[in-house]
Amino acid sequence: MWVDQATSAEGQPRMARNVLSIVRTDSANATTQPVSTFTLEGAQSELPLIYLLEAETGEAELMAAVSHETRIWALIDEAPLFRRTDTPWSDISRIQVLDVSDPYNVRQTWKLELDGWLRTSRKIGDMLYIVTSFRPWVEIDLPASTPEQQQANEQRIREAGGDSLLPHYRIDGTDEQPLVRASDCVVDGELQPFHAYDHLLVMTAIDLRQRRIADSTCLSTNVSGVYVSRSSIYIGGARSRTDPSRVATVLHKFSLADDGIAYAASGTVAGYIGWMNPSYYMDERGDDLRILTTQWQSAGEPEHHLSIL
């Protein structure tokens, strides 16, 4: 199986429909034969990730397609503008479960939509772990070029209720439900009133076979990279970018278990994680996390550090 992007969806710039192609392979004769195609519902910003679930016989039974729509930018009158009024233009991550037991008759059996854009995902057994970033939607005036406009915007944010500042989810297009509660979120104990991040990082465990959200928790942090092992999720974020020689990466560990996702520990290492494929700069072995970070010296030369925690 693989997924190709088809024509762009009308009214949604930079969006495309994705088509699942199923091909039968013959290893003895090194040949392939097209079987069927299935157009995934909705439009996505990029190609989805696909995960297979097998039946007891070892045959493919279900397929989960994980995709997202980045909606924060829109084309209005053929010019890219920030969408700040009218209706919310938020990001959406989508998990679509397809029944592929009959490759000639593929059908969607479940659709889950989460507020926020996709950071990474990993399937362990029947559990799919989704890491998303959620930006709350508050109607404010932009650009805020005067102190009065800035104060008015800040007042609107302060008056916004928790329901509008936290992500929600929808199953098969039904009414939205809260994805996390404020008490589910981990926040830095040293956070000052003037400190803030423009998004929440949300970790969600989804039981694909039972079609349900098993657990969800969130973290208020800057994010430079995410690494998922079979038993843990590690979140790394740069603490300061004002002085490249003094940047530190703050790490947060969450344990994965059958009963959910639980905060485990935090730590700090010198330097920052590389911006290309940041998950490859972290690795778990036994009870240790190995991480590679970089610091730039005053002379402009990089210095790399291997830390074991």
Residue, then its C-alpha position, 0 to 999 in steps of 0.5 A: m500500500w502507498v498514498d499519493q496526493a491528487t488534485s488540490a481541494e477547492g477553497q483550501p489553498r496548499m491542500a490536497r486529497n490523498v489516494l490510497s493505492i493497493v497493489r498485490t505483489d508476487s515475490a516469486n515472479a517479481t511482479t505487481q498487480p494494481v488491486s484498488t484505490f481509495t480516496l481518503e476523506g477530506a484534504q491534508s497539508e501533506l502525505p499521511l503516515i500509514y500504520l497497519l494492524e494485522a488479524e490473528t492470521g497475519e493478514a492486514e485487517l485495519m489501516a490507520a492514516v495519520s495526517h494534518e491540516t495546517r490552516i493558520w494561513a489562508l489565501i484571500d484575494e490571491a494574497p497570503l494573509f493571516r486569518r484573524t476574524d470571521t471563523p476560526w482557522s485552526d490546525i487539525s490532526r486527523i486519524q482515519v481507520l480503514d477496513v482493508s481486510d477486503p482489498y477490493n472493498v476498502r471502507q472507512t470505519w472511524k475518524l478522529e480529529l484532534d485540535g492541533w498540528l502533528r509533531t510526530s506519531r508512533k504505533i506500539g502494538d494496537m496503541l497509536y501515540i500522537v504528539t500535537s501542538f495546539r494553538p488556542w484561538v482568541e479573536i484579537d486585533l492584528p497588527a497591534s501597533t499601539p499600546e492600547q491595542q496591545q492592552a486590549n488584546e491581552q485583556r481578551i486573552r485573560e478573559a478567555g475561558g479554559d474551554s477556548l484555550l484547550p484542545h478538543y476532539r471530534i469522532d466521526g464528525t460528532d460534537e467536540q469534546p475536551l481532549v485535556r483538562a487544565s489539571d492534565c497539563v504539566v507546567d514549569g514550576e518556575l514559570q513567571p507571569f510574564h513567561a508564556y509559549d504560543h502553544l501547548l504540546v499534547m500527547t494522546a494515546i489512541d487504541l486503534r482496535q477499540r477505536r477510543i482515546a485511551d489517555s491524553t496529557c499536555l505540556s507547556t514548553n518550547v519544543s525543539g524535538v520529540y523522540v518516542s521509544r517503546s516505553s517513553i516520550y521525550i520532549g526537548g526544547a531550547r531554553s534561550r536563544t539570545d546567546p548561542s553559546r549559552v543555549a540549553t535544552v530542557l528535557h521532559k520524559f513521559s512514561l508509556a504504559d497500558d494505563g496511559i501517559a504519565y510524567a516521569a522526569s525533567g533534566t537539562v543539557a547544554g546546547y541545542i538539538g539539530w533542527m533537521n530530523p531532531s528525533y535522531y539526536m536522541d536515543e534511549r538504551g535501558d534506563d539511559l537517554r543519550i542525546l547529542t547537542t550543539q553549542w556555538q562558540s564566540a569564534g563561530e565554531p560549533e562544539h558538539h556534546l554527547s550527554i547521557l542521562 
